[in-house]
Amino acid sequence: MSKATVKAPSNIAFIKYWGRADQRLFIPLNNSVSMTLSSCTTVTTAETIKGSSDDIQIKFYGKNYQKLKADSKKAINTFNLIQRVRKIAKSNLHVRIRSVNNFPADAGIASSASGFAALTGALLLAYGLHDKFDDKSEYSRQIRMSGSASAARSAYGGFVELLAGDNNQSSFTRQVADEHHWDLVDLIAIIDIQKKHTPSSEGHEAARSSPFLNSRIDDVKKRYPKIIKAIINRDFCSLGAEIERDSLSMHAVMLTQSPSLMYWEPGSISIMKDVIALRDKYGIQAFSTFDAGANAHVICQKKDAKKVQSHLLNNKYIKSLIYNEPTSGAHIIHEHLF
Ligand code: PMV
């Protein structure tokens, strides 16, 4: 029997992917780039066992361990991932999995990113597929095929791009710059930790019904090289403006697809306006971005983080802030969960 534990960070996309070219292989329609998040992580231990079924329990933020229910899309993706890894390893052993998440799940903080990156890594290692874990681009493909393509960006630390590609081989992640490259901060403003109404997986499927999807994809293609250059050159004014613009562009597609997806809450809009006021009135460079959820990610430079933090705490909608810096990607740890 073999046991392995992997710790993986979540990530926040600066250029987001929305819509998939291939729903079965989870191949995105556009390239995306993100930063890993130091305070939002998942630890997963997997051990192969001789039992008659797989035993999966997850401990979400503030909750006790729960058995994974077989009726959700996430559960289907998890069971499919286990089957796939077992098949590659030519094994008939079942697996015991325990996973612990240290931040609110399903609230636009990409809990599936850290979750699926850690789970895929722990499974590959428990089933003896070390070469597939050590080869990070292959590991990223394996994560993407788990059902959360954004999770593939958590294979590496720092600033990471997911190349959309056009087939299984060409769709993988690579590092743009490591976690020591640039001291950016993501302040996650928690306004609502209720579960979001529509999982992003369902949203991707309907993205093509928005009349704006194709214009967004063309626009991302044009802007993308500029954004990579801004990261490499640590040019925050250029990058920040693009981050905010890209979030608005993705949400414009979400809002206009059918059925319409409105992830924002009144608090989300209020934070967007506060962040604009920070720039316009006080000259502090901060920019907001939202994943598929209501909580805001406010991106700034470390030198401004304290000021941004105290300004945000005056916003009546904000319950708490999670401070994140870039961090290392998914890696093995030796403290197992059982
Ligand atoms: O994790 P997925 O494959 O369901 O995609 C989620 C995509 C967004 O989080 C909304 C944007 C992104 O690129 O992170």
Residues whose N, C-alpha, C, O or C-beta is under 5 A from the ligand:
A	BS01	PMV	A13 I15 K16 Y17 S32 G147 S148 A149 S150 A151 S200 S201 D291 A292
